[in-house]
Amino acid sequence: MTETADGGSGPERPGTRLRRLAHRLSTGWRGDPRIWHRGAVLTALALLLALVMLVHAHIPNAVGNLGSLTETFLPWLGLAIPVLLVLGVVRRSAIALIAVLLPAIVWLNLFGGLLTDKAGSGGDLTVATHNVNADNPDPAATATDVAASGADVLALEELPASAVPVYEKALAPAYRHHAVVGTVGLWSKYPMTDVRAVDIKLGWKRAMRATVATPEGPVAVYVAHLPSVRVKIEAGFTARQRDKSADALGEAIADEPLRRVVLLGDLNGTMNDRSLNAVTSQLRSTQGAAGSGFGFSWPASFPMARIDQIMVRGAEPESSWTLPRTDSDHLPVAARVKLDTGS
């Protein structure tokens, strides 16, 4: 309460309370000779956080694939920064607050570019991909939802044989051409040729390739669903089979004779994961180049990582986004690209 002109009291304005609080804090800090001596633990934690983000590529995978696990959720390490900042203020440690600047700068250097909207309005080919979930209770509705994206080329993964006819029927009005290979499928508004399975060393078919005859010329479209990974207490991040399949997929893309390539699918890994280098070193992520935000796609209930990818070669990403949730545990993702018509 504050005194009024007539000697009474009235409610104190919020601005006045804030100024008083700020004054107390500044006065307390100026009169505290230990602000440069306390907070050693917080300082050490801030420096460790910055170090992990700086050298993540050198964290070994020899024990439980710890490096790949760190890289999968690397953006989320940024959540520790405001926590350390608040603790530094509560602890009244000047050195801890200064130390927090280091991980903040490193995080912004790594991911700051993803915070801006880089989407353009151009492009001549819209593509989308969706892991529909083998246990999807309503495949017809899911098919209708992803077709509503207006994608010219649509890839679906985790297709159970029993549900394939349902997807075919639901997508037929929008797509004249389609092919299903094993548990992955490709639907296109343009003719497709040279459809074949891609061997990703699994023993069954979870990847395919087709030539799509777009108005701007032929494009090699790959659809892939790499093996799942697990985090186990006794084994760490188990991803050996996925890594083997990623290498095989990378070899197939490297041998692709067509200059323009689009890769659609659930890679069970992020662009930061070094174990996918055989693929990511050859192609450009549409989300990284032309998306807004991180574009997390899994799990659909609370997306924490982008493991569903759209990558291109010989094409310029114009925009990239996630689509509304379906009955799957993944979000669909889409992108619009401009096909390079140069020689």
C-alpha positions in Angstrom: 0.0 0.0 0.0 1.1 3.6 -0.6 0.1 6.9 1.1 -2.5 9.0 -0.7 -2.6 12.8 -0.8 -5.1 12.9 2.1 -3.1 10.8 4.4 -4.9 7.6 3.6 -3.6 4.6 1.7 -4.3 3.1 -1.7 -3.1 0.2 -3.8 0.5 0.3 -4.9 0.9 0.3 -8.6 2.7 -2.7 -10.2 5.4 -0.4 -11.7 6.2 1.0 -8.3 6.6 -2.5 -6.8 8.9 -3.6 -9.6 11.1 -0.5 -9.2 11.4 -1.1 -5.5 12.3 -4.8 -6.1 14.9 -3.9 -8.6 16.3 -1.3 -6.3 16.6 -3.8 -3.4 18.3 -6.4 -5.7 20.8 -3.9 -7.1 21.5 -2.5 -3.6 21.9 -6.0 -2.2 24.3 -7.0 -5.0 26.4 -3.9 -4.7 26.8 -4.4 -0.9 27.6 -8.1 -1.2 31.4 -8.7 -1.4 31.0 -12.4 -2.2 29.2 -12.1 -5.5 32.5 -13.0 -7.3 33.2 -15.9 -5.0 30.0 -18.0 -4.7 28.5 -20.1 -7.4 31.4 -22.3 -8.4 29.2 -25.3 -9.0 26.8 -23.3 -11.2 29.8 -21.9 -13.1 31.2 -25.4 -13.7 27.8 -26.7 -14.9 27.5 -23.8 -17.4 31.0 -24.4 -18.7 30.3 -28.2 -19.0 27.1 -27.5 -20.9 28.9 -25.2 -23.4 31.6 -27.8 -23.8 29.2 -30.6 -24.6 27.5 -28.5 -27.3 30.8 -27.4 -28.7 32.4 -30.9 -29.0 29.3 -33.0 -29.5 30.7 -34.4 -32.7 33.7 -35.8 -30.7 31.6 -37.6 -28.0 32.4 -41.3 -28.7 29.9 -43.8 -29.8 31.9 -46.7 -28.5 29.9 -46.8 -25.2 26.1 -47.0 -25.8 26.2 -44.7 -28.9 26.4 -41.8 -26.4 27.4 -39.4 -29.1 24.4 -40.1 -31.3 22.1 -40.0 -28.4 23.4 -36.6 -27.4 23.1 -35.3 -31.0 19.5 -36.6 -31.3 18.3 -34.3 -28.5 21.0 -31.7 -28.8 18.6 -28.7 -29.2 17.0 -29.6 -25.9 20.2 -28.9 -24.0 19.3 -25.2 -24.4 16.6 -25.7 -21.8 19.3 -25.8 -19.1 20.4 -22.3 -19.9 17.4 -20.4 -18.4 17.5 -22.8 -15.4 21.2 -21.9 -14.8 20.4 -18.3 -15.2 17.6 -18.3 -12.6 19.8 -20.3 -10.2 22.6 -17.8 -10.7 20.3 -14.9 -9.8 19.0 -16.7 -6.7 22.5 -17.6 -5.7 23.6 -14.0 -6.3 26.7 -15.2 -8.2 28.1 -12.8 -10.7 30.6 -15.3 -12.1 27.9 -17.9 -12.6 25.8 -15.4 -14.6 28.7 -14.5 -16.8 29.5 -18.2 -17.3 25.9 -18.8 -18.5 26.6 -16.5 -21.4 28.9 -19.1 -23.0 26.4 -21.9 -23.5 23.8 -19.4 -24.6 26.2 -18.1 -27.3 27.1 -21.7 -28.4 23.4 -22.7 -28.6 22.5 -19.7 -30.6 25.4 -20.4 -33.0 24.2 -23.9 -33.5 20.4 -23.4 -33.7 19.7 -19.7 -33.8 19.2 -19.9 -37.6 16.3 -22.3 -37.0 14.4 -19.7 -35.0 13.7 -17.5 -38.0 11.1 -18.2 -40.7 13.0 -18.9 -43.9 10.0 -20.0 -45.9 9.6 -18.5 -49.4 6.6 -18.4 -51.7 8.1 -20.1 -54.8 8.7 -23.7 -55.8 7.2 -26.0 -58.4 7.0 -29.3 -56.6 5.3 -30.1 -53.3 6.3 -33.3 -51.5 5.2 -34.9 -48.2 6.0 -37.9 -46.1 4.3 -39.6 -43.3 5.0 -42.7 -41.1 1.3 -43.7 -40.8 1.9 -46.3 -38.0 1.1 -49.9 -38.6 -1.5 -49.8 -35.8 -3.3 -46.8 -37.2 -7.0 -47.2 -36.3 -8.3 -45.1 -39.2 -6.0 -45.4 -42.3 -8.7 -43.9 -44.6 -8.9 -40.7 -42.5 -5.1 -40.5 -42.3 -4.8 -40.8 -46.1 -7.4 -38.1 -46.6 -5.7 -35.8 -44.2 -2.2 -36.0 -45.8 -3.7 -35.8 -49.3 -5.3 -32.5 -48.2 -1.7 -31.0 -48.0 -1.8 -30.8 -51.8 1.4 -32.7 -52.2 2.3 -33.6 -55.8 4.4 -36.5 -54.4 3.5 -38.3 -51.2 5.5 -41.0 -49.4 4.0 -43.3 -46.7 6.0 -45.6 -44.4 5.0 -48.4 -42.1 2.3 -49.7 -44.3 0.8 -53.1 -43.2 -0.2 -55.3 -46.1 -3.8 -55.4 -44.7 -4.2 -51.6 -44.9 -2.6 -51.0 -48.3 -5.9 -51.4 -50.2 -7.5 -48.8 -47.8 -4.7 -46.3 -48.5 -4.9 -47.0 -52.3 -8.7 -46.4 -52.4 -8.5 -43.2 -50.3 -5.7 -41.7 -52.3 -6.9 -42.7 -55.7 -8.9 -39.5 -56.4 -5.8 -37.3 -55.8 -3.1 -39.5 -57.2 -3.2 -41.3 -60.6 0.1 -43.1 -60.0 1.4 -45.1 -57.1 3.6 -48.0 -56.1 4.1 -50.0 -52.9 7.3 -51.9 -52.1 7.2 -53.8 -48.9 6.1 -51.5 -46.2 6.7 -48.2 -48.0 4.7 -46.6 -50.8 4.9 -43.6 -53.1 1.9 -41.8 -54.6 2.3 -39.2 -57.4 0.3 -36.9 -59.6 2.9 -37.5 -62.3 3.9 -40.7 -64.1 6.4 -43.0 -62.3 8.9 -45.4 -63.9 11.9 -47.4 -62.8 10.3 -48.4 -59.6 12.4 -50.8 -57.5 13.3 -51.7 -54.0 16.4 -50.3 -52.4 18.4 -52.8 -50.4 19.1 -51.3 -47.0 20.5 -54.6 -45.5 17.5 -55.6 -43.5 16.3 -58.8 -45.1 12.9 -57.3 -45.9 11.8 -54.3 -48.0 11.6 -50.9 -46.3 13.0 -48.6 -49.0 12.2 -47.9 -52.6 13.2 -45.7 -55.5 11.2 -44.3 -58.5 11.7 -41.8 -61.3 8.9 -39.2 -61.2 8.3 -37.4 -64.5 7.6 -33.9 -63.3 6.8 -31.0 -65.8 10.4 -29.8 -65.1 11.9 -33.1 -65.9 12.7 -36.5 -64.2 13.4 -36.6 -60.5 14.7 -39.7 -58.6 12.5 -40.0 -55.5 13.6 -42.3 -52.6 11.4 -43.5 -49.8 13.0 -45.0 -46.8 12.1 -46.2 -43.3 15.3 -47.0 -41.5 15.2 -49.4 -38.5 14.1 -48.1 -35.1 16.4 -47.1 -32.3 16.0 -47.7 -28.6 17.4 -46.2 -25.4 18.1 -49.0 -23.0 19.6 -48.8 -19.5 21.9 -51.8 -20.1 22.8 -51.0 -23.7 22.5 -47.3 -24.1 21.4 -46.0 -27.5 21.0 -49.1 -29.6 21.2 -48.0 -33.3 23.6 -50.5 -35.0 21.1 -51.8 -37.5 19.9 -48.3 -38.3 23.4 -47.1 -38.9 24.1 -50.1 -41.2 20.9 -49.3 -43.2 21.8 -45.6 -43.4 25.2 -46.5 -44.9 23.5 -48.7 -47.5 21.0 -46.0 -48.3 23.8 -43.5 -48.7 25.5 -45.8 -51.1 22.4 -46.2 -53.2 22.0 -42.4 -53.4 25.6 -41.9 -54.3 25.2 -44.3 -57.2 22.0 -42.5 -58.4 22.5 -41.4 -62.1 19.8 -38.7 -62.0 21.1 -35.3 -60.9 17.8 -34.3 -59.1 17.1 -36.4 -56.0 14.4 -36.2 -53.3 14.6 -38.4 -50.2 11.4 -38.8 -48.2 11.0 -41.0 -45.1 11.4 -41.8 -41.5 15.1 -42.1 -40.9 14.8 -42.6 -37.1 17.5 -40.0 -36.7 18.1 -36.2 -36.8 20.3 -34.2 -39.1 22.7 -33.7 -36.2 23.3 -37.5 -35.8 26.7 -38.3 -37.2 25.6 -41.9 -37.9 23.5 -40.7 -40.8 26.4 -38.9 -42.4 26.3 -41.3 -45.4 22.9 -39.8 -46.3 23.0 -36.3 -44.8 26.4 -35.4 -46.4 24.9 -35.8 -49.9 21.6 -34.1 -49.4 20.1 -30.8 -48.1 17.4 -30.7 -45.4 14.4 -28.7 -46.5 13.6 -27.8 -42.9 17.1 -26.6 -42.2 17.2 -24.5 -45.4 13.6 -23.2 -45.7 11.6 -24.1 -42.6 10.4 -22.2 -39.5 11.6 -23.6 -36.2 12.9 -27.1 -35.6 10.0 -29.0 -37.3 10.0 -31.7 -34.7 7.8 -34.7 -35.9 8.0 -37.3 -33.2 6.3 -38.3 -31.0 3.2 -36.6 -32.3 1.7 -36.1 -28.8 4.8 -34.0 -27.8 7.3 -33.7 -30.7 10.9 -33.8 -29.4 12.9 -34.6 -32.5 12.7 -34.4 -36.3 13.3 -37.9 -37.4 11.0 -37.7 -40.4 13.0 -36.1 -43.2 12.7 -34.4 -46.6 16.1 -34.0 -48.2 17.0 -32.9 -51.7 19.8 -32.6 -54.3 19.6 -30.6 -57.5 16.6 -28.7 -56.0 16.2 -25.5 -54.0 14.1 -25.8 -50.9 11.5 -23.0 -50.8 9.4 -23.9 -47.7 9.1 -26.7 -45.2 6.5 -27.4 -42.5 4.8 -30.0 -40.4 1.2 -31.0 -41.1 -1.6 -31.5 -38.6 -1.6 -34.6 -36.4 -3.3 -37.8 -37.7 -3.9 -41.1 -35.9 -0.2 -41.9 -36.2 2.5 -41.4 -33.6 4.4 -39.3 -36.1 3.5 -35.9 -37.6 3.4 -35.7 -41.4 6.0 -33.3 -42.9 5.9 -31.5 -46.2 8.0 -29.2 -48.3 7.9 -27.2 -51.5 11.0 -27.1 -53.7 12.1 -25.4 -56.9 13.6 -28.0 -59.3 17.0 -26.9 -60.7 16.5 -26.9 -64.5 20.1 -26.1 -65.2 22.5 -28.5 -67.0 
